[in-house]
Amino acid sequence: MANKCQICGKKSVHGNNVSHSNRKTKRTWKPNIQKVRAIMGGTPKSVYVCTACLRDGKVERNI
């Protein structure tokens, strides 16, 4: 599955898990990316889109 939204460009970000004892380990936050069939340029196409773009109506779904 892709880790980048093809509409807004949202992608994974990196940081640290910080425990109660203040130990740090690497972690990632991944966006909620869905594979949907959308109308792009007048033709139906399969694209990877974040749920925020779907909810905001930035993508016209092909149902």
C-alpha positions as CSV (number, residue, x, y, z in Angstrom):
1,M,0.0,0.0,0.0
2,A,1.2,3.5,-0.8
3,N,2.2,5.8,2.0
4,K,1.5,9.0,0.2
5,C,-1.8,10.7,-0.8
6,Q,-1.8,11.4,-4.6
7,I,-4.1,14.4,-4.0
8,C,-2.6,16.4,-1.1
9,G,0.8,14.7,-0.7
10,K,0.3,13.7,2.9
11,K,2.9,11.1,3.9
12,S,4.4,9.3,6.8
13,V,6.1,11.3,9.6
14,H,8.7,10.0,12.0
15,G,9.4,10.6,15.7
16,N,10.0,8.9,19.0
17,N,8.0,6.8,21.4
18,V,8.8,8.2,24.8
19,S,8.3,5.9,27.7
20,H,7.5,6.9,31.3
21,S,11.2,6.5,32.1
22,N,12.0,8.8,29.2
23,R,13.6,6.2,27.0
24,K,13.2,6.9,23.3
25,T,12.6,4.5,20.4
26,K,11.8,5.3,16.8
27,R,8.3,5.2,15.5
28,T,6.2,6.4,12.5
29,W,2.8,7.9,12.0
30,K,1.2,6.7,8.8
31,P,-1.8,8.5,7.1
32,N,-5.0,6.6,6.5
33,I,-4.6,5.9,2.8
34,Q,-7.3,4.1,0.8
35,K,-7.2,2.8,-2.8
36,V,-10.3,4.1,-4.6
37,R,-11.5,4.3,-8.1
38,A,-11.9,8.0,-8.9
39,I,-12.6,10.1,-12.0
40,M,-9.3,11.9,-12.9
41,G,-9.3,13.9,-16.1
42,G,-12.6,12.5,-17.2
43,T,-11.6,8.9,-17.0
44,P,-11.9,6.4,-14.1
45,K,-8.6,5.7,-12.5
46,S,-7.3,3.8,-9.4
47,V,-5.6,6.2,-7.0
48,Y,-4.3,6.2,-3.4
49,V,-6.1,8.9,-1.4
50,C,-6.1,9.8,2.3
51,T,-9.5,9.7,4.1
52,A,-9.3,13.5,4.8
53,C,-9.4,14.2,1.0
54,L,-12.3,11.7,0.5
55,R,-14.3,13.3,3.3
56,D,-13.6,16.9,2.1
57,G,-14.8,16.0,-1.4
58,K,-11.5,16.6,-3.2
59,V,-12.0,13.4,-5.1
60,E,-14.9,12.4,-7.3
61,R,-15.6,8.7,-6.7
62,N,-16.4,6.4,-9.6
63,I,-19.2,4.2,-8.2
